[in-house]
Every structure is written in C-alpha cells, then in structure tokens.
Amino acid sequence: MPTYERRLTHIASVTLKHIDVGKTSYLCKIDGQAELPVQNIRLVDVKAGSLNEEAIQNKNVIGFALSLSGSH
C-alpha cells in the first residue's frame, strides 16, 4: 500500500496595494490550514465596486489588516 506524505506551504508577510476591481464575489478569501495558518497579510487601498458576498472570508489566518487608504 503506498504511503502519502502531506506537505503544507508556509505563507506569511504578504502585502497587496492599490487594487480596484468592479463587481466581484468578495474582497478577500484566504483558506489557511489549521496546522499552519497563513500569517501577516496586509491589504492596502484594495477596493471593489460591488460585492455579492461578505467582503472578508478568511479562515486560519493570523495577523490580517485591511487599510482603505494608501497612507501608511
């Protein structure tokens, strides 16, 4: 019987800036793993014209920040 190895990818310290979209489902959706959460995500001046769902839909994320202005 084959053995399967599960590997998780470390994702941390990501910043997205100056993004403007029209119609979209959500602004941010991060689905991290409980065993290795996504860490330190910043969205700066990220906007959408209209959303169909809840704007922020994050799971297993530590350190998330949304700043609507580009002044930081």
Secondary structure as GFF3:
##gff-version 3
##sequence-region A 1 72
A	DSSP	beta_strand	12	24	.	.	.	ID=ss1
A	DSSP	beta_strand	38	51	.	.	.	ID=ss2
A	DSSP	beta_strand	61	67	.	.	.	ID=ss3
###
